[in-house]
């Protein structure tokens, strides 16, 4: 496994021409913000960028622009082209059939425009949407352009973890399709060591799968820096917990809320989110009327930074058995804000390993009886300050400049190898 470093970079004399294929892009949150920040960074470094993506829909699973459909649109106000394609947006994201149509519709929509030979030096495609990776494979074959596959999430395993697909025959079929699509790419990378190790086990994987972590994008980093003056190294009373991000099957957030409610601990749990299971959490809150819980929609970046600065712990939950299917990107803003993590996750997954190796907060097992009550009982400000220090130290691994430099080197390497 190779992690690219800034010192590895040797730019070509002529700008690289890169096609980037991804489902979400600005103004979509989460991955949409990260992928847009990457494109901005590559453009700033002189690369010629062309993006193929969907109309904005995430994480709300709704047509946010009102333009989703058959028409292909082009935006050029960023200094590079953003080409948007329509796709089927599931009314029920937890339906396997609707998710398969969603994947297939994006693939077919993208197929309407295939690049010609010598148009690009490399194609960069982000998975978890297999439809995007499948299109990149077809485009690579027809245009003779090398593909870099960046695996943010393993779609088949994530579908099983989220309850969308069964864990036996259904998952096996999805995995075979996923792996066949992956093998169309010559250069693979992922965002955590456990994810890299998992990819290496796929039959036909490249001999070297690269580690290229995500990073904290520039606009949120600025707001976190401004809000950092609010941070304190002593516990609030009641203890302040924060959850912010997608609320879907993989997160299992409602189960955590039910566990919290059964304790007599003094806490204030603020949830701000969106996603396929967000309405379930909202309905649960209204039914129980427990004043220790409050629920809101996703905030803008400035208010997210303020909420992180004011929180004692940032909550990250992963459904049991999620394993190596993903590493939560929400971890990175938490580290940058020096907010320790309260994680409920498998010990051997990417998040569990990160928590244990770097001491980023407290990791709990879902089945450990009394673990949450014990967590609150054993809290003290000395331990909190130590966790905060560890978060600050680990955040340096996820800086924007390092992240984009790694991507430039990967693209340079891929383009150079294809021409040799």
C-alpha positions in Angstrom: 0.0 0.0 0.0 1.4 3.4 -1.0 0.3 6.8 0.5 1.2 9.6 -1.9 3.1 12.5 -0.4 3.5 16.1 -1.4 7.2 15.4 -2.3 6.2 12.8 -4.8 4.7 15.4 -7.2 6.3 16.0 -10.6 3.9 17.8 -12.9 4.0 17.4 -16.6 4.9 20.3 -18.8 1.4 20.4 -20.3 -1.7 20.5 -18.1 -3.4 17.2 -17.5 -6.9 16.8 -18.9 -9.1 15.0 -16.4 -12.6 13.7 -16.6 -14.2 13.3 -13.2 -17.3 11.2 -12.8 -19.3 11.4 -9.6 -23.0 11.3 -8.6 -23.0 14.2 -6.1 -21.5 17.7 -6.5 -21.9 21.1 -5.1 -24.5 22.3 -3.8 -25.1 18.7 -2.5 -23.6 18.3 1.0 -21.3 15.6 2.3 -19.4 14.1 -0.6 -20.8 16.8 -3.0 -18.8 19.4 -1.1 -15.7 17.3 -1.0 -15.7 16.4 -4.6 -16.3 20.0 -5.6 -13.4 21.1 -3.4 -11.2 18.6 -5.1 -12.1 19.9 -8.5 -11.4 23.5 -7.3 -8.0 22.4 -6.0 -7.1 20.6 -9.2 -8.2 23.6 -11.2 -6.1 25.9 -9.0 -3.1 23.7 -9.8 -3.5 24.2 -13.5 -5.2 20.9 -14.5 -8.0 21.0 -17.1 -11.1 19.6 -15.4 -14.4 18.3 -16.8 -17.0 17.0 -14.3 -19.9 14.7 -15.1 -22.4 14.5 -12.2 -26.1 14.4 -11.4 -28.4 17.3 -10.7 -28.4 18.1 -7.0 -30.5 15.7 -4.9 -28.5 14.6 -1.8 -28.9 13.9 1.0 -32.6 14.8 0.9 -33.4 12.5 -2.0 -35.3 15.2 -3.8 -34.8 17.2 -7.0 -33.4 20.4 -5.3 -32.9 22.3 -8.5 -36.1 21.4 -10.3 -34.1 20.6 -13.4 -33.6 16.8 -13.0 -34.7 15.1 -16.3 -33.5 14.2 -19.7 -31.7 17.5 -20.5 -27.9 17.6 -20.1 -26.8 21.0 -18.7 -23.4 22.6 -18.7 -22.0 25.1 -16.1 -18.8 26.9 -16.7 -18.7 29.7 -14.1 -16.2 27.8 -11.9 -13.4 27.9 -14.5 -14.1 24.3 -15.6 -17.1 22.5 -17.1 -19.7 20.8 -14.8 -21.9 18.6 -17.0 -25.1 17.5 -15.2 -27.2 14.5 -16.1 -30.6 13.5 -14.9 -31.2 10.3 -12.9 -34.1 8.5 -11.2 -34.4 9.7 -7.6 -35.9 7.0 -5.4 -39.0 7.9 -3.5 -38.0 5.2 -1.0 -34.2 5.0 -0.8 -34.5 1.9 1.3 -36.1 -0.1 -1.6 -33.7 -2.4 -3.4 -35.6 -2.2 -6.7 -35.6 1.6 -6.6 -32.0 1.8 -5.7 -31.1 -0.5 -8.7 -33.2 1.7 -11.0 -31.4 4.8 -9.5 -28.0 3.2 -10.3 -29.0 2.1 -13.7 -30.6 5.4 -14.7 -27.4 7.3 -14.0 -25.3 4.8 -16.0 -27.7 5.1 -19.0 -27.9 8.9 -18.7 -24.1 9.2 -18.7 -23.8 6.8 -21.7 -25.4 9.5 -24.0 -22.0 11.2 -24.1 -18.8 9.1 -24.5 -15.5 10.9 -24.8 -13.4 10.5 -27.9 -9.9 9.1 -28.0 -7.2 11.6 -26.8 -9.8 13.9 -25.2 -8.6 13.2 -21.7 -5.4 12.0 -20.1 -7.2 10.2 -17.3 -10.7 9.5 -15.9 -11.3 9.7 -12.1 -14.5 8.0 -10.9 -15.8 8.0 -7.4 -17.7 5.0 -6.1 -20.2 4.4 -4.2 -22.5 4.7 -7.3 -21.7 1.6 -9.4 -23.5 3.3 -12.3 -20.7 5.9 -12.4 -18.0 3.3 -12.2 -19.6 1.3 -14.9 -19.8 4.3 -17.2 -16.1 5.1 -16.5 -15.3 1.5 -17.6 -17.2 1.9 -20.9 -15.7 5.3 -21.5 -12.2 4.0 -20.9 -12.6 1.1 -23.3 -14.0 3.2 -26.1 -11.6 6.2 -25.7 -8.5 4.2 -24.6 -8.2 6.4 -21.5 -6.9 5.0 -18.1 -9.3 5.0 -15.1 -8.6 5.8 -11.5 -11.3 4.2 -9.3 -11.6 6.0 -5.9 -13.7 3.8 -3.6 -15.4 5.9 -0.9 -17.9 3.2 -0.1 -18.4 -0.4 -1.1 -21.9 -0.4 -2.6 -22.8 -4.0 -2.1 -21.6 -4.3 1.5 -23.2 -0.9 2.3 -26.5 -2.0 0.9 -26.4 -5.1 3.2 -25.3 -3.0 6.2 -28.2 -0.5 5.6 -30.8 -3.3 5.3 -31.4 -2.5 1.6 -30.2 -5.9 0.3 -30.1 -9.3 2.1 -26.8 -10.6 3.4 -26.9 -13.9 1.4 -27.8 -14.4 -2.2 -28.7 -10.7 -2.8 -25.4 -9.4 -1.5 -23.5 -12.1 -3.4 -25.0 -11.0 -6.7 -24.4 -7.3 -6.0 -20.8 -8.0 -5.0 -20.1 -9.9 -8.2 -21.5 -7.0 -10.3 -19.5 -4.5 -8.2 -16.3 -6.4 -8.5 -16.7 -6.9 -12.2 -17.2 -3.2 -12.7 -14.2 -2.4 -10.5 -11.9 -4.6 -12.6 -12.4 -2.2 -15.6 -10.2 0.3 -13.8 -6.4 0.0 -13.7 -5.7 2.2 -10.7 -7.5 1.7 -7.4 -7.5 3.8 -4.2 -9.5 4.1 -1.0 -9.7 6.4 2.0 -8.7 4.2 4.9 -6.3 1.3 5.6 -9.1 -1.2 6.3 -10.9 -0.3 3.1 -7.6 -0.7 1.2 -7.1 -4.1 2.7 -10.7 -5.1 1.8 -10.2 -4.1 -1.8 -7.0 -6.1 -2.1 -9.1 -9.3 -1.4 -11.2 -8.7 -4.5 -10.2 -11.2 -7.3 -8.4 -9.4 -10.0 -7.5 -6.3 -7.9 -4.3 -4.4 -8.9 -1.2 -5.5 -7.1 -1.1 -2.1 -5.3 -4.2 -0.4 -3.9 -3.4 3.1 -2.8 -4.3 5.0 0.3 -5.5 8.5 -0.4 -7.6 9.9 2.5 -10.2 12.5 2.3 -9.7 15.9 3.8 -11.4 18.9 5.4 -12.6 21.1 2.6 -11.6 24.8 2.6 -14.8 26.6 3.4 -15.6 24.4 6.4 -12.0 24.6 7.6 -12.3 28.4 7.6 -15.5 28.4 9.7 -14.0 25.8 12.2 -11.0 28.0 12.7 -13.2 31.0 13.4 -15.3 29.1 15.9 -12.4 27.5 17.7 -12.3 30.3 20.2 -15.6 28.9 21.7 -13.9 25.6 22.5 -13.5 24.7 26.2 -11.6 21.8 27.8 -14.1 21.2 30.6 -17.3 19.3 30.3 -20.7 21.1 30.1 -23.5 20.2 32.5 -25.5 18.6 31.0 -23.0 16.9 28.7 -23.4 18.2 25.1 -23.7 15.6 22.3 -23.9 16.5 18.6 -24.9 14.4 15.6 -24.7 16.0 12.2 -25.0 14.3 8.8 -26.8 11.6 6.9 -29.4 9.6 8.7 -29.9 6.3 6.9 -29.9 2.6 7.5 -26.2 2.3 7.9 -26.1 4.8 10.8 -28.8 3.1 12.9 -29.2 6.4 14.8 -32.7 5.6 16.1 -31.4 2.6 17.9 -28.8 4.7 19.6 -31.5 7.3 20.6 -33.5 4.5 22.2 -30.5 3.3 24.2 -29.8 6.8 25.4 -33.3 7.4 26.5 -33.2 4.3 28.8 -30.4 6.0 30.8 -30.9 8.6 33.5 -27.8 10.5 32.4 -27.7 14.2 32.2 -27.1 15.1 28.6 -28.3 17.4 25.7 -28.3 15.6 22.4 -28.6 17.8 19.3 -29.3 16.0 16.0 -29.1 17.8 12.8 -29.5 15.7 9.7 -31.3 14.5 6.6 -31.6 11.2 4.8 -33.8 8.2 4.3 -34.4 7.5 8.0 -34.5 11.1 9.2 -38.3 11.2 9.4 -38.3 8.1 11.6 -36.0 9.9 14.1 -38.1 13.0 14.0 -41.3 11.0 14.6 -39.6 9.2 17.5 -38.7 12.5 19.1 -42.2 13.9 18.8 -43.7 10.8 20.3 -41.4 10.6 23.4 -41.0 14.3 24.1 -37.8 13.8 26.0 -36.3 17.3 26.7 -32.8 15.9 26.5 -33.2 15.4 22.7 -33.6 18.0 20.0 -33.8 17.5 16.2 -33.1 19.9 13.3 -32.4 19.8 9.6 -28.9 20.1 8.3 -27.2 23.4 9.1 -25.0 25.6 7.0 -21.2 25.3 7.4 -20.9 28.3 9.7 -23.5 26.9 12.2 -22.1 23.4 11.9 -18.7 24.8 13.0 -20.3 26.6 15.9 -22.2 23.5 17.0 -19.0 21.4 16.8 -17.1 24.0 18.9 -19.8 24.0 21.6 -20.2 20.2 21.7 -18.4 18.0 24.2 -18.7 14.9 22.0 -19.5 14.3 18.3 -21.6 11.2 17.9 -20.9 8.8 15.0 -23.0 5.6 14.8 -22.5 2.6 12.5 -24.9 -0.3 12.4 -23.5 -3.6 13.7 -21.9 -5.5 10.8 -21.2 -2.4 8.7 -17.6 -3.6 8.8 -15.3 -2.1 6.1 -18.0 -0.8 3.9 -17.2 2.9 4.6 -15.4 5.3 6.8 -17.5 8.3 7.9 -16.3 11.6 6.4 -18.0 13.4 9.3 -15.1 12.3 11.4 -12.8 14.8 9.8 -14.6 18.0 10.8 -14.9 16.7 14.3 -11.1 16.2 14.5 -10.4 19.7 13.2 -12.7 21.2 15.8 -10.9 19.2 18.6 -14.3 17.6 19.5 -13.8 14.0 20.8 -15.9 11.3 19.2 -18.5 9.1 20.9 -18.6 6.2 18.5 -20.8 3.1 18.4 -19.2 0.8 15.8 -17.4 -2.4 15.2 -13.9 -2.5 16.6 -12.3 -3.8 13.4 -14.0 -1.4 11.0 -12.3 1.8 9.7 -13.8 4.0 12.3 -13.1 1.5 15.2 -9.5 1.2 14.2 -9.1 4.9 13.9 -10.6 5.5 17.3 -8.4 2.9 19.0 -5.1 3.7 17.3 -5.3 7.5 17.8 -7.4 7.9 21.0 -10.0 10.1 19.5 -12.7 9.6 22.1 -14.8 6.7 23.4 -15.8 3.7 21.3 -18.7 1.6 22.6 -20.1 -1.7 21.5 -23.8 -1.9 20.6 -24.3 -5.1 22.7 -22.3 -4.1 25.8 -24.9 -3.8 28.5 -24.7 -0.6 30.5 -21.9 0.8 28.3 -23.6 4.1 27.7 -24.4 4.7 31.4 -20.8 3.8 32.3 -19.6 6.3 29.7 -21.4 9.1 31.4 -20.4 8.0 34.9 -16.7 7.9 34.1 -16.4 11.2 32.3 -14.0 13.7 33.6 -12.4 16.9 32.2 -8.9 15.6 32.3 -9.8 12.7 29.9 -11.7 15.2 27.8 -8.7 17.4 27.4 -6.5 14.4 26.4 -9.0 13.4 23.7 -9.2 16.9 22.4 -5.4 17.0 22.1 -5.4 13.7 20.2 -8.1 14.9 17.8 -6.0 18.0 17.0 -2.9 15.9 16.4 -4.7 13.5 14.1 -6.4 16.3 12.1 -3.1 17.2 10.5 -3.3 14.0 8.5 -6.5 15.2 6.8 -5.5 18.7 5.6 -6.7 20.0 2.2 -3.3 20.7 0.7 -2.0 17.2 1.4 -5.2 15.6 0.1 -5.2 17.5 -3.2 -1.5 17.0 -3.7 -2.0 13.3 -3.3 -4.6 13.4 -6.0 -2.4 15.3 -8.4 0.3 12.8 -8.0 -2.0 9.9 -8.5 -3.4 11.5 -11.7 0.2 12.3 -12.9 1.3 8.7 -12.2 -1.7 7.2 -14.0 -1.3 9.4 -17.0 2.5 8.8 -17.3 2.1 5.0 -17.1 -0.6 5.0 -19.8 1.7 6.8 -22.2 4.8 4.7 -21.5 
